């Protein structure tokens, strides 16, 4: 999950650069299309092609639709706000994953996890300010919708991992994202500029690596425990904002980030103690 977060941060920086020149749906389509060749080579090199057809289609189609909505909403929001602020809003996703993991996945979510993630939510509210500044804008609401779609997508990954291979999940997500976003983007499609090809290539490589790592993370661990590791995205978001756009978060944002990181470390520590108690 930590590797996936880093790769996604690099990919998101590329998406933000592209969002200034192309419509959100086109950027979402470019994200999928740029990853598709790499994903296809990896899949065909590791599993028989016929195995890709024996999958749970309803959940794959649902995940693909959620992926299109997530990418379009996220890219739309990135056009109007720093990467670190967008990440701060998406930190509601782990809370949603935890809330859904109980009834949908029958996972046990103990009081310690709820406490730690609740503290993380306080950190997010500090970043957004008590008045909700930054969240009640069009871009902020689009990022929030993207976070909801991501959380639902994470739940479908956990469900699919019980019956389909990692290769099938990654392949069909990228295919459905590419096809769905491309069809929706066609009416307003803009010709690609040659100077952006290297950015698109970078999005493809980082997106492919991130998708594989993310899918494997949810296969190997409980969604309610893994999701809080996404808080590390704030660090990468801040570094990329400074490096690429010369934007530095203010003091309140740093305080909120500290609260989020502390809650995540506390959550991991509590889980380690719990596991060691059950399995000395």
Buried (B, 14 or more C-beta within 10 A) or exposed (E): BEBBBBBBBBBBBBBBBBBEBBBBBBBBBBBBBBBBEBBBEBBEEEBEEEBBEEBBEEBBBBBBBBBBBBBBBBBBBBBBBBBBBBBBBBBBBBBBBBBBBEEBBEBEBEEBBBBBBEBBBEBBBBBBEEEEEBBEBEBBBBBBBBBBBBBBBBBBBBBBBEEBBBBBBBBBBBBBBBBBBBEBBEEEEEEBEEEBEEBBEBBBBBBBBBBBBBBBBBBEBBBBBBBBBBBBBBBBBBBBBBEEEEBEBEEEBBBBBEBBBBBBEBBBEBBEEEEEEEEE
